[in-house]
Amino acid sequence: MAKTQDFTAMMKDMMGAFPVDTSAMEEAFKNTAALNEKLSAVVLGAAEQSSEISSKWTKDALAKMSGVSKAQKDPAEYAKSATDFASASAEVAAENMAAFAEVAKKVQMETVELLMAAGKDMGEEATAAVKKATSEVTTAAKKAAAK
């Protein structure tokens, strides 16, 4: 009677001849987590700065509204206070938009720096991993050929 082959043993032998090093994947995961942490810090810092700008802008606008809401004796005074408010609001808007632009510029620069550094690190790690894998596969192939 024919005996069936033990494929489990054969697979174990084959997989043992080509070892898999999971340290590269673990290192990639750690690096990705570290990069995400740094990017999150950039985003949270920008959100905090934007929130502070918005809060200050709102407080300034509310403080200036008191001048517009006061009762005036002469109707022309209402027009003057409204014009003064509009003029001051436009000036403050320009200042605040410039502040938002600075925050955005800072976020962009920090993000580009982080991604460039990460790309460089990943390239170096990939090169090292490929060299190591090539060496291991060559060694395993020589062992397999010698059998």
C-alpha positions as CSV (number, residue, x, y, z in Angstrom):
1,M,0.0,0.0,0.0
2,A,1.2,3.5,-0.8
3,K,2.2,5.7,2.1
4,T,1.2,9.3,1.9
5,Q,3.9,12.0,2.3
6,D,4.0,14.0,5.5
7,F,3.6,17.5,4.2
8,T,3.8,19.0,7.6
9,A,7.4,17.8,8.1
10,M,8.3,18.8,4.6
11,M,6.9,22.4,5.2
12,K,8.8,22.6,8.5
13,D,12.0,21.6,6.7
14,M,11.4,24.1,3.9
15,M,10.5,27.0,6.2
16,G,13.5,26.2,8.5
17,A,15.8,26.5,5.5
18,F,14.6,30.0,4.9
19,P,14.4,31.7,8.3
20,V,12.2,34.8,8.7
21,D,13.5,37.6,10.8
22,T,10.5,39.5,12.3
23,S,12.8,42.1,13.9
24,A,12.6,44.2,10.8
25,M,8.8,44.4,11.0
26,E,9.0,45.1,14.7
27,E,11.5,47.9,14.1
28,A,9.3,49.3,11.3
29,F,6.3,49.3,13.6
30,K,8.2,51.1,16.3
31,N,9.5,53.7,13.8
32,T,6.0,54.3,12.5
33,A,4.6,54.7,16.0
34,A,7.4,57.2,16.8
35,L,6.8,59.2,13.6
36,N,3.0,59.2,14.3
37,E,3.8,60.5,17.8
38,K,5.9,63.4,16.4
39,L,3.3,64.2,13.8
40,S,0.6,64.2,16.4
41,A,2.6,66.6,18.6
42,V,2.9,69.0,15.6
43,V,-0.9,68.8,14.9
44,L,-1.8,69.3,18.6
45,G,0.6,72.2,18.9
46,A,-1.0,73.9,15.9
47,A,-4.5,73.3,17.2
48,E,-3.6,74.9,20.5
49,Q,-2.0,77.9,18.8
50,S,-5.0,78.3,16.5
51,S,-7.4,78.0,19.4
52,E,-5.5,80.8,21.2
53,I,-5.7,83.0,18.2
54,S,-9.4,82.4,17.8
55,S,-10.1,83.0,21.4
56,K,-8.1,86.3,21.4
57,W,-9.8,87.4,18.2
58,T,-13.2,86.7,19.8
59,K,-12.4,88.6,23.0
60,D,-11.1,91.6,21.0
61,A,-14.3,91.7,18.8
62,L,-16.5,91.5,21.9
63,A,-14.6,94.3,23.6
64,K,-15.0,96.5,20.5
65,M,-18.7,95.7,20.3
66,S,-19.3,97.7,23.5
67,G,-18.5,100.9,21.6
68,V,-21.0,100.1,18.9
69,S,-23.7,99.1,21.3
70,K,-23.6,102.4,23.4
71,A,-26.5,104.8,23.0
72,Q,-25.5,107.9,21.1
73,K,-27.0,111.4,21.3
74,D,-26.4,112.2,17.6
75,P,-27.4,109.7,14.9
76,A,-24.1,110.5,13.1
77,E,-22.3,109.0,16.1
78,Y,-23.8,105.6,15.3
79,A,-22.4,105.7,11.8
80,K,-19.0,106.8,13.2
81,S,-18.9,104.1,15.8
82,A,-19.9,101.5,13.2
83,T,-17.2,102.7,10.8
84,D,-14.6,102.7,13.6
85,F,-15.7,99.1,14.5
86,A,-15.5,97.9,10.9
87,S,-12.1,99.5,10.4
88,A,-10.7,98.0,13.6
89,S,-12.2,94.6,12.8
90,A,-10.6,94.6,9.3
91,E,-7.2,95.5,10.8
92,V,-7.6,92.8,13.5
93,A,-8.7,90.3,10.9
94,A,-5.6,90.9,8.8
95,E,-3.4,90.4,11.9
96,N,-5.1,87.2,12.9
97,M,-5.1,85.8,9.4
98,A,-1.3,86.4,9.3
99,A,-1.0,84.6,12.7
100,F,-3.0,81.6,11.3
101,A,-0.7,81.7,8.2
102,E,2.4,81.6,10.5
103,V,0.9,78.6,12.3
104,A,0.2,76.8,9.0
105,K,3.7,77.6,7.7
106,K,5.3,76.2,10.9
107,V,3.2,73.0,10.7
108,Q,4.2,72.6,7.0
109,M,7.9,73.0,7.8
110,E,7.9,70.7,10.7
111,T,5.9,68.1,8.9
112,V,8.3,68.2,5.9
113,E,11.3,67.9,8.2
114,L,9.8,64.9,10.0
115,L,8.9,63.1,6.8
116,M,12.3,63.7,5.2
117,A,14.0,62.4,8.3
118,A,11.7,59.4,8.4
119,G,12.3,58.7,4.7
120,K,16.0,58.8,5.1
121,D,15.8,56.5,8.1
122,M,13.5,54.1,6.3
123,G,15.8,54.0,3.3
124,E,18.8,53.2,5.4
125,E,16.9,50.5,7.3
126,A,15.5,49.0,4.1
127,T,19.0,48.8,2.6
128,A,20.3,47.1,5.8
129,A,17.4,44.7,5.9
130,V,17.9,43.7,2.2
131,K,21.6,43.1,2.7
132,K,20.9,41.0,5.8
133,A,18.1,39.0,4.0
134,T,20.3,38.5,0.9
135,S,23.1,37.1,3.1
136,E,20.7,34.8,5.0
137,V,19.1,33.5,1.8
138,T,22.5,32.9,0.2
139,T,23.6,31.0,3.3
140,A,20.4,29.0,3.4
141,A,20.6,28.2,-0.4
142,K,24.2,27.0,0.0
143,K,23.2,24.8,2.9
144,A,20.2,23.4,0.9
145,A,22.5,22.8,-2.1
146,A,25.1,21.0,0.0
147,K,22.4,18.4,1.3
